[in-house]
Amino acid sequence: MSGFSEWSHSIGMSYSNQPAYNLRLDTAASAAIPDAPEIESFGVPTIDGARQLSGGVHLGNRTIFSSELGARVYEANSIRMVELLQDVNTQYAGGVNVVMLHGFPYSGYYPNTTWPGFTTVG
C-alpha cells in the first residue's frame, strides 16, 4: 500500500490516481495500488492500453476502474457525441466500469482571453 493510500484511509477516505501515467513503471503493478485506479481517453486511447491497467485492477482486487472520458487534443471544448461514443466503447472494452466526462472548471476572469476562458489543452 502506498503512503497516499495509508494517509487517505487514516482520515476515512479512499485513494484514486492515474497509475503509471506516462512513466516507465510496471503499469499493472501500479494499477493494483489505488482504491480506484483511473485512466483517461487522452493518455490511454486503445483497448490494449486500458487492458494493461485492467489486469492490475483485478490483481489489486479493486471493484472500480474509472476513466476520465473525452479528453482529446484540440477538442477540449468541442468534442462531438460520435467521438465520445468511440471513447466510451474503447474504455469499456478495455475493462473500465465507471466513466467521468472530462471538462474544465471556470474559476474567474482571465485577462486577454476570449470566452469561455483559459484552458490549458488547445
C-alpha positions as CSV (number, residue, x, y, z in Angstrom):
1,M,0.0,0.0,0.0
2,S,1.3,3.4,-0.9
3,G,1.8,6.3,1.6
4,F,-1.2,8.2,0.0
5,S,-3.4,5.2,0.4
6,E,-2.5,4.8,4.0
7,W,-3.0,8.5,4.7
8,S,-6.3,8.7,2.9
9,H,-7.6,5.6,4.8
10,S,-6.4,7.2,8.1
11,I,-8.8,10.1,7.6
12,G,-11.7,7.9,6.4
13,M,-11.3,8.4,2.6
14,S,-10.2,6.2,-0.3
15,Y,-7.4,7.0,-2.8
16,S,-7.6,7.3,-6.6
17,N,-5.0,8.2,-9.2
18,Q,-4.0,7.6,-12.7
19,P,-1.2,4.9,-12.2
20,A,2.0,4.9,-14.2
21,Y,0.7,7.8,-16.3
22,N,3.4,8.4,-18.9
23,L,6.1,7.0,-16.6
24,R,8.3,3.9,-17.0
25,L,6.7,1.9,-14.3
26,D,5.0,-1.5,-14.2
27,T,1.6,-0.5,-15.3
28,A,-0.3,-3.5,-13.9
29,A,1.5,-3.3,-10.5
30,S,0.9,0.4,-10.3
31,A,-2.8,-0.1,-11.0
32,A,-3.2,-2.6,-8.1
33,I,-2.3,0.1,-5.5
34,P,-5.0,2.8,-5.5
35,D,-8.5,2.1,-4.2
36,A,-10.0,3.3,-7.5
37,P,-7.5,3.3,-10.4
38,E,-8.3,5.7,-13.2
39,I,-7.2,6.2,-16.8
40,E,-8.2,8.8,-19.4
41,S,-9.1,8.6,-23.0
42,F,-6.3,11.0,-23.9
43,G,-3.4,9.1,-22.3
44,V,-4.8,5.6,-22.9
45,P,-6.7,5.7,-26.2
46,T,-6.6,2.0,-27.1
47,I,-8.3,-1.2,-25.8
48,D,-4.9,-2.8,-25.2
49,G,-3.7,0.2,-23.2
50,A,-6.7,0.0,-21.0
51,R,-6.4,-3.8,-20.6
52,Q,-2.8,-3.3,-19.2
53,L,-4.2,-1.3,-16.3
54,S,-7.3,-3.5,-16.0
55,G,-5.1,-6.5,-15.2
56,G,-3.6,-4.6,-12.2
57,V,-7.1,-3.5,-11.1
58,H,-8.0,-7.2,-10.9
59,L,-4.7,-8.2,-9.2
60,G,-5.4,-5.5,-6.6
61,N,-8.9,-6.9,-6.1
62,R,-10.4,-3.5,-6.9
63,T,-14.1,-3.1,-7.9
64,I,-13.8,0.4,-9.6
65,F,-11.8,1.1,-12.7
66,S,-12.7,4.6,-13.9
67,S,-11.8,6.7,-16.9
68,E,-11.7,10.4,-17.5
69,L,-13.6,10.3,-20.8
70,G,-13.5,12.7,-23.7
71,A,-10.0,14.2,-23.3
72,R,-8.8,14.8,-26.8
73,V,-6.2,17.1,-28.3
74,Y,-7.7,20.2,-29.9
75,E,-11.2,19.1,-28.9
76,A,-11.3,20.1,-25.3
77,N,-14.3,22.3,-25.6
78,S,-15.9,20.9,-28.8
79,I,-15.9,17.1,-28.7
80,R,-18.7,15.5,-30.8
81,M,-21.0,12.8,-29.5
82,V,-19.7,10.3,-32.0
83,E,-16.2,10.8,-30.6
84,L,-17.5,10.4,-27.0
85,L,-19.2,7.2,-28.0
86,Q,-15.9,5.9,-29.6
87,D,-14.0,6.7,-26.4
88,V,-16.6,5.0,-24.1
89,N,-16.7,1.9,-26.3
90,T,-12.9,1.7,-26.2
91,Q,-12.7,2.2,-22.5
92,Y,-15.5,-0.3,-21.6
93,A,-13.9,-2.9,-23.9
94,G,-10.7,-2.4,-22.0
95,G,-12.2,-3.1,-18.6
96,V,-13.4,0.3,-17.4
97,N,-16.6,0.2,-15.4
98,V,-17.1,3.9,-14.4
99,V,-16.6,6.9,-16.7
100,M,-16.5,10.6,-15.9
101,L,-16.8,13.2,-18.5
102,H,-13.6,15.3,-19.0
103,G,-14.1,19.0,-18.5
104,F,-12.7,22.3,-17.4
105,P,-13.8,24.3,-14.4
106,Y,-14.1,28.0,-14.8
107,S,-12.8,29.9,-11.8
108,G,-13.0,33.5,-12.8
109,Y,-11.8,36.3,-15.2
110,Y,-8.7,35.7,-17.3
111,P,-7.4,38.9,-18.9
112,N,-6.6,38.9,-22.6
113,T,-8.5,35.7,-23.3
114,T,-11.8,35.0,-25.0
115,W,-14.9,33.2,-23.8
116,P,-15.2,30.7,-22.2
117,G,-11.9,31.4,-20.6
118,F,-8.5,30.0,-20.3
119,T,-7.9,26.3,-21.0
120,T,-4.5,24.5,-21.0
121,V,-5.3,22.0,-23.7
122,G,-5.5,23.5,-27.2
